[in-house]
C-alpha cells in the first residue's frame, strides 16, 4: 500500500533567502537554493513507494490570489523538475493535504499541550534560525 507524505517547500526543500517576504509580507522573494540532502531524501522516498505531495503557502489562493498562487506553483514545479526532485503532486488547494506524514520546518510534534507550551516558550524566533 502506498503511503503519502506531505512536504512543505520553503526551508525544507529549498533554502529561504534572508528577508523571505518583502513589502510587509505581501510579496515572496525568489526561490532559494536546493537544500542539502533534500533531493537524495526524496529519491529514497520514491524508491520506497511513497506518494510525495509538495505544499506551500506560496500557492495558497486565499493568501496570494488565484493568479499569483498559480504563478508561484509553476515556478516551484519548474524548480523541482530542473533539480530532478521527485514529487507526485503540488498541493494547490486550500487546507492541508491528506497524508500519513508531514514534514514542515515550522511544525511542533504534538505530545501534550504542556510540551507545546514548553517548546514555544523556549524556541528561538523563527527568523533568527535562518543562516
Secondary structure by P-SEA (a helix, b strand, c coil): cbbbbbbbccccccccccccccccccccccccccccaaaaaaaaaaaaccbbbbbccccccccccaaaaaaaaaaaaaaaaaacccccccccccccccccbbbbccccccccaaaaaaaaacccccccccc
